[in-house]
């Protein structure tokens, strides 16, 4: 049994994703804590440049922070790191370990999210018992160079075909987030919109207030 109810956790809320290319870890940790204090309800630790040892150590620190604020810690890509630190879950892309394999490793109680850019990807992820989908990029983004923008039609088709929670991601800013929320999006994942701000707490509060 999962500690967190994903359907409740991802209802009208902000999902913060980190980026180790933007700043050193101490600065990141401080900004993440400010964001959590501002009401962020999920955290995904994404480290593309770190060694496995660095990723492990940083994940342990973020796990402590997430426990303090009672929110789930999701590890990006690395099932081994998620297992090693007993994180709440993992987020997998289409080129990562298959969902079914990750589930065998992590067990039924852990959260597994899957990136989906097509209806077929989304339906397969739901069939294989993914807990949520990360769908995007919904806007052009500089955070992931390989991220292609999906059409509004594809996004709505995915919404119509699956019943598990959907997190929109990709190029979401303080200026354009409201357009997604006005379309009925329940959870938005952001990186720069919070972490690039001088006051991440205020940015998190602002984004959360858009859902009200």
N, C-alpha and C positions, 0 to 999 in steps of 0.2 A: 504493500500500500504506500502510495506516494505521500511524503510529508506535506507537499503543497498541492492544492487543487489548481491545476493549470487553467481550467476554464474560469475560475474566479480570479486567479493571479493576473491573467492576461485580459481582464475586462476593464477597458477604459484606463489604460496605464502606459507607462514608459518603460521600455526595455533598453538599458544602456549596454553598449558594446564597446570594449576598449580597443585601442590601437597602439601597439608598442613602438610604432614608427614616429609617433608624434612627440613623445616626451620620455624622460627617464622615469623609472618605476616609482620613486619616492614622490615625484610630482603627481604622477598618475594616481597613486594611492590617496593622496590628499584631495585631489579633485573628485575622485570616486566617492570618498566619504562625504564630501559636500553635496554631491548629487543624491546620495542615499538619504541624507538629511533633508533634502528637498522633495523626497517622495518617490524616487525611482524604486520600482518593485521587483525588477529582475536585473541581474548582472551577468554578462557574458565576457569571460576573460579570453581575449584573442591575442596570441603572441606568435608572430610569424618570424621574428628575428632572434628570439631567445633560444639558448640551448635547452635541452630537456631538463637539465638540473635547474637552470634559472626559471624555467616555466613552472616546474614543481614547487620551488621555493616561493615564487610569487603567488602561485595558486593557494598555497597554505595561508599566506598573509591575507589574501582576498577572502578566503573562506572564513577566517576569523572576523573580518569586517562584515561579511554578509550575515554571519550568525548574530553579530551585535545588533543588526537592523532587522533580523528575522526575514531575510529574503533569499531566494534560491541563487546559488552560484552555478552557472553553466559554463563548461569548458568548450572552447571552440576547437573542433576537429579531433583533438587528441583524446581518444578513449583511454589510453594508458594513464595520462595525467589525471583525468577525471576519476579513474579507479584508484589511483595512488593516493589522492588527497580526499577520497570519499566525497567528491562534489555531488551536488544535487542532480547533475545531468550533463549532457554533452549536446553540442549542436554540430551536425554533420552536413557537409556539402555533397554534391553528386559524385565527386571523385574520391571521397573518403571511404572508410570501412562501410560495408553494407549495413543498413539499419538492423537487419536480423542478426548479424554477427555481433554488433555493438550491444544489442539487447541481451544476447546470451552471456556476454562478458559482464555487463553492468547489472543485469537482473531486472525484474519487472517493476520495481519500485522507483527506478531512476527516470528522470525526464530525458526524452530524446527528441530533439527538434531536427527537422530536415529542411534544407534549402530547396525550393521548387520554383522553376521558371515556366513550367508548362502544366497543363491540366493533367497530362499523363504522369508526370513526376509527382504531382500532388495526390492523385488518386492511389498511386502505388504506395506512397508513404503512409497514407491513411490505412490502406489494406494491411500494411506491415506493422500497424500499431504505433505509428509515430504519435507523440503527444501534441505536437504543434508543427506548423509550417512557417518558414521564413520566406516570404515572397517579395521579390524585387529583382533588380532595382526599380523603384517606382519613379525616381528622378535620376538624372546624371549624377555620378558620384566620383570623387577623387580618392576615396578611401580604399576602394578595390578597383584596380585598373582593368580587371577582366569582367567587371559587372556590366551587363547590358540592360538597358531599360526595357521593361516589358510594357505592352500596351494596356490601356485601361480595360479593353475588352477581355484580354487574357486574364487579367486580375479578377474581373467580375465572373468570368467562367470558372475560375478556380474556387471563388467564393460559393458559387452555385453547386459545385460538384462535391465539396467536402464539408464535413461537419466539425472537424477538429479546429481549434483556435488558429487564427492566421495572424502573423506578425508582419507588418509591412516594413521594408528596409530599403535603404539606398537613396542618398542625396537629400534626406529629410532635414530641413532647417527650421529655425525659429520663424521664418517668413512663410514657408509653404506647408507647415504641418497642419494648419487649420483646414486646408483644402482636402486633405485626406480624411480628417476627422469629420468634416461635413458630409463626406460620402458614406459615413457609417463605419469607418475603420475603428476597431476596438483596441488595438495595441500597435504602437509605433516603436521601432528600434532606431536609435540614434547614436552617433559617435561624436562628430564635430559640433553638433548643435548644443551639446552640453560640455564636452571636454575642451573645446576651443574657447570657451567663454571665461572671462575673468572671474565670474561668480557662478559656478556650476549649480549651486543651490537655487539661485534665482531663476536660472534657465530651466531647471527641473520643475520648479513651482509653476512657471509660466506655461510649460507644455502640459502639465497635469491639469491646469485650469482650463485648457482648451476643451477638455472632455466634459466640462460642467455646463 
